[in-house]
Amino acid sequence: MSSISPTALAARRRARLRVLLDLARRMNGWSRHELAERLGRDATKLIPASGNPKLDLVVAVAGALGWDPGDVVDDLWTPRELSTIPDSTEPRSSSTDELLARGLAALDRRRWDEARAVAVALRESCGSADSEEDAVADELEAAAWSGAGCHATAVAVVRRGMSAGGLAFASHIRLSLRLAMCNYELWNLVEARAIASDLLDQMRRRSVDDRLVRRTVASAHAIRGHASRRLIGADSADRSRHVRQACEDLALAEQEFLALFEEFGEIADLGASHLHRGGVLEARATGDGSGPEAVATIIDGLENAVDLDRLAPEEAIEAHGWWCVFGCNLALRSMSGEDRERSLAILTNKAFEIADRLEHWSIRERAFTFEHFRRQRIGTRVEEVDVSRSPESRWVLDEEDLGHVLGTMGRFPSFRAVGWRILEESGLVED
């Protein structure tokens, strides 16, 4: 496989920037000199040779167009341009089915760049006339971005796919599920629940014997249930309703995914069933006050995850990572003092190990957040007795750790405040 050359990329971006500048000039009725003056640039130096304008120019162009700066960036430097384009001797001669099979295989192997490249080839192979084929490519691309933890980019791809209209039932459902899941991952919990609820309403009019319908129902209950589970801590005024909704939805998801596994033998369904059972445990223990006992159960269960190589497949490893997250939530809500700190230390340590093993950004985001809170509590307690700050409360970040913190900040806007605090605690930046 070959890549688009840097020279070709720069030429594309210069051309796109030229178009945007001309549109801004025409829309506002400016001359070229007035355009340059408004943008704070020399009229002969509006378009850099690299095709990459500086931030102040991006903001100025966005203001002139009435766009968001991010829209200008997206137009100049889109994911398609950055994807690896297959050689002309490969996918262009392949059938759509062969390309899709390659893309799905890349997803299974967690080779996200390769899956995105196949999505580009798939889209190019069908041209612009077939919206359904484009939707299949969008599904593949969105899944790859989501797998890499770039859920905001995945949302943009899904919205592009759904805006085409006239989609087949299967494509509409898969894109809708991806949209709900990405909103959940980005902590847009109300939106995630609304999309999942709409999907469940649609499925009531479909045959329950259809495998896609069954999987959609199970997935929609899971998304709505986990969104409700997260809302337990975020919306204390309606806590009892969130507990009830989470228990109901996640129990249904657990049962349905287990039934799908027993009928079709797909190991991913067994992993999903185990994951959602942990969600039920967290919600139920929050509701009935059995949090400490549930945390002990979760920690005891980590004995099965001592050696991750023996725990494979990856679905089972991921489920244990989420059980660590559920345990941390319960420890924060129902425990105090040394017991809470010990439990958080055990659970976050294993969560980090699993996140690193799977390169799982969502689990990593939760682990960083919980560990930051634990260290802050340690620091606060030490300061209360007027002792110098505990070494355990400080962060020591090597290059890999720093990359993980920054990568998490980029993928999860809601994490950025915590990320900055971690960087400040590490001494890498000043408050």
C-alpha positions as CSV (number, residue, x, y, z in Angstrom):
1,M,0.0,0.0,0.0
2,S,1.2,3.5,-0.8
3,S,0.4,6.9,0.7
4,I,-0.6,10.2,-0.7
5,S,2.6,12.2,-1.1
6,P,3.2,15.2,1.1
7,T,3.5,17.4,-2.1
8,A,0.1,16.2,-3.3
9,L,-1.5,16.8,0.1
10,A,-0.1,20.3,0.2
11,A,-1.4,21.0,-3.2
12,R,-4.9,19.8,-2.3
13,R,-5.0,22.0,0.8
14,R,-3.7,25.1,-1.0
15,A,-6.5,24.6,-3.5
16,R,-9.1,24.1,-0.8
17,L,-7.9,27.2,1.1
18,R,-8.0,29.2,-2.1
19,V,-11.7,28.2,-2.6
20,L,-12.6,29.1,1.0
21,L,-10.9,32.5,0.7
22,D,-12.7,33.3,-2.6
23,L,-16.0,32.3,-1.0
24,A,-15.4,34.5,2.0
25,R,-14.4,37.4,-0.3
26,R,-17.5,37.0,-2.5
27,M,-19.9,36.5,0.4
28,N,-18.8,39.7,2.1
29,G,-18.4,41.8,-1.1
30,W,-14.7,42.4,-0.4
31,S,-11.9,43.1,-2.8
32,R,-8.8,40.9,-2.6
33,H,-7.0,43.7,-0.8
34,E,-9.9,44.1,1.7
35,L,-9.9,40.3,2.2
36,A,-6.2,40.4,3.1
37,E,-6.7,43.4,5.4
38,R,-9.6,41.7,7.2
39,L,-7.5,38.6,7.7
40,G,-4.5,40.5,8.9
41,R,-2.3,39.2,6.0
42,D,-0.3,40.5,3.1
43,A,-2.4,39.9,0.0
44,T,0.5,38.0,-1.6
45,K,1.0,35.7,1.3
46,L,-2.6,34.5,2.1
47,I,-1.9,30.9,1.1
48,P,1.2,29.2,2.7
49,A,3.2,26.9,0.5
50,S,2.6,24.0,2.9
51,G,-1.2,24.4,2.6
52,N,-1.4,24.5,6.4
53,P,-2.6,27.9,7.6
54,K,-1.7,29.2,11.0
55,L,-4.3,29.1,13.7
56,D,-5.0,32.9,13.6
57,L,-5.8,32.6,9.8
58,V,-8.0,29.6,10.4
59,V,-10.0,31.5,13.0
60,A,-10.2,34.6,10.8
61,V,-11.4,32.6,7.7
62,A,-14.0,30.8,9.9
63,G,-15.3,34.2,11.1
64,A,-15.5,35.5,7.6
65,L,-17.5,32.5,6.5
66,G,-19.6,32.2,9.6
67,W,-18.2,28.8,10.3
68,D,-16.7,27.1,13.3
69,P,-12.9,26.9,13.1
70,G,-13.1,23.2,13.3
71,D,-15.2,23.2,10.1
72,V,-12.4,25.0,8.3
73,V,-9.9,22.5,9.5
74,D,-12.1,19.6,8.5
75,D,-12.5,21.1,5.0
76,L,-8.7,21.6,4.6
77,W,-7.6,18.3,6.2
78,T,-10.2,15.6,6.1
79,P,-9.8,12.0,7.4
80,R,-10.1,10.8,3.8
81,E,-6.9,12.7,2.8
82,L,-5.0,11.3,5.7
83,S,-6.0,7.7,5.2
84,T,-3.6,5.3,3.4
85,I,-4.8,4.8,-0.1
86,P,-4.4,1.3,-1.5
87,D,-2.2,0.7,-4.6
88,S,-4.2,0.8,-7.8
89,T,-3.2,-2.8,-8.4
90,E,-5.1,-4.0,-5.3
91,P,-8.6,-3.0,-4.0
92,R,-9.8,-1.3,-7.2
93,S,-10.0,-4.7,-8.9
94,S,-11.6,-6.3,-5.9
95,S,-15.3,-6.8,-5.5
96,T,-17.3,-4.9,-2.9
97,D,-17.7,-8.1,-0.9
98,E,-14.0,-8.8,-0.9
99,L,-13.2,-5.2,0.2
100,L,-15.8,-5.4,3.0
101,A,-14.4,-8.8,4.2
102,R,-10.9,-7.2,4.3
103,G,-12.2,-4.3,6.3
104,L,-14.0,-6.4,8.8
105,A,-11.0,-8.6,9.2
106,A,-8.9,-5.5,9.9
107,L,-11.4,-4.4,12.6
108,D,-11.2,-7.9,14.2
109,R,-7.4,-7.5,14.3
110,R,-7.8,-4.0,15.7
111,R,-5.8,-2.6,12.7
112,W,-7.7,0.7,12.6
113,D,-5.6,2.5,9.9
114,E,-6.0,-0.5,7.6
115,A,-9.8,-0.6,8.1
116,R,-10.0,3.1,7.3
117,A,-7.9,2.6,4.2
118,V,-10.3,-0.1,3.0
119,A,-13.3,2.1,3.7
120,V,-11.7,4.7,1.4
121,A,-11.1,2.1,-1.3
122,L,-14.7,0.8,-0.9
123,R,-16.1,4.3,-1.3
124,E,-14.0,5.0,-4.4
125,S,-14.9,1.6,-5.9
126,C,-18.6,2.4,-6.0
127,G,-18.3,6.0,-7.0
128,S,-20.9,8.6,-5.8
129,A,-24.0,7.0,-7.3
130,D,-24.7,4.3,-4.7
131,S,-25.7,5.7,-1.4
132,E,-26.0,2.3,0.1
133,E,-22.5,1.3,-0.7
134,D,-21.3,4.6,0.7
135,A,-23.2,3.8,3.9
136,V,-21.4,0.5,4.2
137,A,-18.1,2.3,3.8
138,D,-19.2,4.9,6.4
139,E,-20.0,2.1,8.8
140,L,-16.6,0.6,8.4
141,E,-14.8,3.9,8.7
142,A,-16.8,5.0,11.8
143,A,-16.1,1.6,13.5
144,A,-12.4,2.1,12.8
145,W,-12.3,5.6,14.3
146,S,-14.4,4.5,17.3
147,G,-12.0,1.5,17.8
148,A,-9.1,4.0,17.9
149,G,-11.0,6.0,20.6
150,C,-11.7,8.9,18.2
151,H,-15.5,8.9,18.9
152,A,-16.1,12.5,17.9
153,T,-14.7,11.8,14.4
154,A,-16.8,8.6,14.3
155,V,-19.9,10.7,15.0
156,A,-19.1,13.0,12.1
157,V,-18.7,10.0,9.7
158,V,-21.9,8.5,10.9
159,R,-23.8,11.7,10.4
160,R,-22.4,11.9,6.9
161,G,-23.6,8.4,6.2
162,M,-27.1,9.0,7.6
163,S,-27.6,12.3,5.8
164,A,-27.6,10.5,2.4
165,G,-31.1,9.2,2.9
166,G,-32.7,6.1,1.3
167,L,-30.6,3.7,3.3
168,A,-31.4,0.0,3.7
169,F,-32.8,-1.1,7.1
170,A,-29.5,-2.8,8.1
171,S,-27.3,0.2,7.3
172,H,-29.7,2.6,9.1
173,I,-29.7,0.4,12.2
174,R,-25.9,-0.1,12.3
175,L,-25.2,3.6,11.8
176,S,-27.8,4.5,14.5
177,L,-26.2,2.1,17.0
178,R,-22.8,3.5,16.3
179,L,-24.2,7.0,16.8
180,A,-25.7,6.0,20.1
181,M,-22.6,4.3,21.3
182,C,-20.2,7.1,20.4
183,N,-22.5,9.6,22.2
184,Y,-22.3,7.4,25.2
185,E,-18.5,7.2,25.0
186,L,-18.3,11.0,24.8
187,W,-20.6,11.3,27.9
188,N,-23.5,12.7,25.9
189,L,-25.7,10.5,28.0
190,V,-29.1,12.1,27.3
191,E,-28.5,11.9,23.5
192,A,-27.3,8.2,23.8
193,R,-30.4,7.2,25.7
194,A,-32.7,9.0,23.3
195,I,-31.2,7.3,20.2
196,A,-31.3,3.9,22.0
197,S,-34.9,4.4,23.0
198,D,-35.8,5.4,19.4
199,L,-34.2,2.2,18.1
200,L,-36.1,0.1,20.6
201,D,-39.3,1.7,19.4
202,Q,-38.4,0.9,15.8
203,M,-37.6,-2.7,16.7
204,R,-41.1,-3.3,18.2
205,R,-42.5,-3.2,14.7
206,R,-40.0,-5.9,13.5
207,S,-39.9,-9.7,13.7
208,V,-38.2,-10.8,16.9
209,D,-36.9,-13.8,15.1
210,D,-34.6,-11.6,12.9
211,R,-31.0,-11.9,14.1
212,L,-30.2,-8.3,13.3
213,V,-33.3,-7.2,15.2
214,R,-32.3,-9.3,18.3
215,R,-28.8,-7.9,18.3
216,T,-30.1,-4.4,17.9
217,V,-32.5,-4.8,20.8
218,A,-29.8,-6.2,23.0
219,S,-27.3,-3.4,22.0
220,A,-29.9,-0.6,22.4
221,H,-30.8,-1.9,25.9
222,A,-27.1,-2.0,26.7
223,I,-26.4,1.5,25.6
224,R,-29.5,2.9,27.4
225,G,-28.7,0.9,30.5
226,H,-25.1,2.0,30.7
227,A,-26.1,5.7,30.0
228,S,-28.5,5.4,32.9
229,R,-25.8,3.8,35.1
230,R,-23.5,6.7,34.4
231,L,-26.3,9.2,35.2
232,I,-26.6,7.7,38.7
233,G,-23.6,9.7,39.7
234,A,-24.2,12.7,37.4
235,D,-27.9,13.3,38.2
236,S,-28.4,12.6,41.9
237,A,-31.8,14.3,41.9
238,D,-33.3,11.4,39.8
239,R,-31.0,8.7,41.2
240,S,-33.6,6.1,41.9
241,R,-35.0,6.2,38.4
242,H,-31.6,5.9,36.9
243,V,-30.8,2.9,39.1
244,R,-34.1,1.2,38.1
245,Q,-33.6,1.9,34.4
246,A,-30.0,0.7,34.5
247,C,-30.9,-2.5,36.2
248,E,-33.8,-3.3,33.9
249,D,-32.0,-2.5,30.6
250,L,-28.7,-4.1,31.5
251,A,-30.3,-7.3,32.8
252,L,-32.2,-7.6,29.5
253,A,-29.0,-7.0,27.5
254,E,-27.1,-9.6,29.6
255,Q,-29.8,-12.2,29.0
256,E,-30.1,-11.5,25.3
257,F,-26.4,-11.5,24.5
258,L,-26.1,-14.8,26.4
259,A,-28.9,-16.3,24.4
260,L,-27.2,-15.1,21.2
261,F,-24.0,-16.7,22.2
262,E,-25.7,-20.0,23.1
263,E,-27.5,-20.0,19.7
264,F,-24.7,-18.8,17.4
265,G,-21.5,-19.3,19.3
266,E,-19.9,-15.9,18.8
267,I,-17.5,-15.3,21.7
268,A,-18.1,-11.5,21.5
269,D,-21.6,-12.1,22.7
270,L,-20.4,-14.0,25.7
271,G,-18.0,-11.2,26.5
272,A,-20.8,-8.6,26.1
273,S,-23.1,-10.6,28.5
274,H,-20.4,-10.7,31.1
275,L,-19.7,-7.0,30.8
276,H,-23.4,-6.0,31.2
277,R,-23.7,-8.3,34.2
278,G,-21.1,-6.2,35.8
279,G,-23.2,-3.1,35.0
280,V,-26.2,-4.6,36.7
281,L,-24.1,-5.4,39.8
282,E,-23.0,-1.7,40.0
283,A,-26.5,-0.3,39.6
284,R,-28.1,-2.8,42.0
285,A,-25.5,-2.4,44.7
286,T,-25.9,1.4,44.4
287,G,-29.6,1.1,44.9
288,D,-29.6,-1.4,47.8
289,G,-26.5,-0.1,49.6
290,S,-24.4,-3.2,49.2
291,G,-21.5,-1.4,47.5
292,P,-18.7,-2.6,49.8
293,E,-19.7,-6.2,49.3
294,A,-20.0,-5.7,45.5
295,V,-16.5,-4.2,45.4
296,A,-15.1,-7.2,47.3
297,T,-16.8,-9.5,44.8
298,I,-15.3,-7.6,41.9
299,I,-11.8,-7.6,43.4
300,D,-12.1,-11.4,44.2
301,G,-13.0,-11.9,40.5
302,L,-9.8,-10.3,39.3
303,E,-8.0,-13.5,40.3
304,N,-9.2,-14.7,36.9
305,A,-7.4,-11.8,35.2
306,V,-4.0,-12.1,36.8
307,D,-2.6,-13.5,33.6
308,L,-4.2,-11.7,30.7
309,D,-2.7,-14.1,28.2
310,R,-4.7,-16.9,29.8
311,L,-7.8,-14.8,29.9
312,A,-8.0,-14.3,26.1
313,P,-10.0,-13.7,24.0
314,E,-10.0,-9.9,24.0
315,E,-13.7,-9.6,24.7
316,A,-13.2,-11.4,28.1
317,I,-10.2,-9.1,28.9
318,E,-12.3,-6.0,28.0
319,A,-15.2,-7.2,30.2
320,H,-12.8,-7.4,33.2
321,G,-11.6,-3.9,32.5
322,W,-15.1,-2.6,32.7
323,W,-15.7,-4.6,35.9
324,C,-12.8,-2.6,37.4
325,V,-14.5,0.6,36.3
326,F,-17.8,-0.5,37.9
327,G,-15.9,-1.4,41.1
328,C,-14.3,2.0,41.2
329,N,-17.7,3.7,40.9
330,L,-19.0,1.7,43.8
331,A,-15.9,2.3,45.9
332,L,-16.3,6.1,45.5
333,R,-20.0,6.0,46.3
334,S,-20.0,3.6,49.3
335,M,-16.6,3.4,50.9
336,S,-14.2,5.7,52.7
337,G,-10.7,5.9,54.2
338,E,-8.1,3.3,53.7
339,D,-10.6,0.7,52.4
340,R,-11.6,3.0,49.6
341,E,-8.1,3.9,48.7
342,R,-6.9,0.3,48.7
343,S,-9.8,-0.8,46.5
344,L,-9.3,2.0,44.1
345,A,-5.5,1.3,43.9
346,I,-6.2,-2.4,43.1
347,L,-8.9,-1.7,40.5
348,T,-7.2,1.2,38.7
349,N,-3.9,-0.8,38.5
350,K,-5.7,-3.6,36.7
351,A,-7.8,-1.2,34.6
352,F,-4.6,0.4,33.3
353,E,-3.0,-3.0,32.6
354,I,-6.1,-3.9,30.5
355,A,-6.3,-0.6,28.8
356,D,-2.7,-0.8,27.7
357,R,-3.1,-4.4,26.6
358,L,-6.1,-3.6,24.4
359,E,-5.1,0.1,23.6
360,H,-8.6,0.8,25.0
361,W,-9.0,4.5,25.3
362,S,-12.4,4.5,27.1
363,I,-11.1,2.3,29.9
364,R,-7.9,4.3,30.1
365,E,-10.0,7.6,30.5
366,R,-11.8,6.1,33.4
367,A,-8.7,4.7,35.0
368,F,-6.9,8.1,34.8
369,T,-9.9,9.8,36.3
370,F,-10.3,7.4,39.2
371,E,-6.5,7.4,39.9
372,H,-6.4,11.2,39.9
373,F,-9.2,11.3,42.4
374,R,-7.5,8.7,44.6
375,R,-4.3,10.7,44.6
376,Q,-6.1,14.0,45.3
377,R,-7.7,12.4,48.3
378,I,-4.3,11.2,49.5
379,G,-2.8,14.7,49.1
380,T,-5.7,16.3,50.9
381,R,-5.5,14.0,53.9
382,V,-1.7,14.5,54.2
383,E,-2.1,18.3,54.1
384,E,-4.8,18.1,56.8
385,V,-2.1,16.9,59.2
386,D,0.4,19.5,57.9
387,V,2.9,17.0,56.4
388,S,4.6,17.6,53.1
389,R,2.6,16.3,50.2
390,S,2.7,12.5,49.9
391,P,4.9,11.2,47.1
392,E,2.1,8.8,46.1
393,S,-0.1,11.8,45.3
394,R,2.3,13.0,42.7
395,W,2.3,11.8,39.1
396,V,5.5,10.6,37.5
397,L,5.0,10.4,33.8
398,D,7.4,8.8,31.3
399,E,7.0,9.4,27.5
400,E,4.5,6.6,27.1
401,D,2.4,7.9,30.1
402,L,2.5,11.4,28.7
403,G,1.3,10.2,25.3
404,H,-1.6,8.3,27.0
405,V,-2.6,11.4,29.0
406,L,-2.5,13.7,26.0
407,G,-4.2,11.1,23.8
408,T,-7.0,10.8,26.3
409,M,-7.4,14.5,26.5
410,G,-7.7,14.7,22.8
411,R,-10.3,11.9,22.6
412,F,-12.5,12.9,25.5
413,P,-13.3,16.6,25.9
414,S,-14.8,15.9,29.3
415,F,-11.5,14.6,30.5
416,R,-9.4,17.6,29.6
417,A,-9.7,19.4,33.0
418,V,-8.5,16.2,34.8
419,G,-5.8,15.8,32.2
420,W,-4.4,19.3,32.9
421,R,-4.4,18.6,36.6
422,I,-2.5,15.4,36.1
423,L,0.1,17.3,34.0
424,E,0.4,20.0,36.6
425,E,0.8,17.4,39.4
426,S,3.6,15.8,37.3
427,G,5.5,19.0,37.2
428,L,5.5,19.0,33.3
429,V,3.4,22.2,33.2
430,E,2.9,25.0,35.6
431,D,-0.6,25.9,37.0
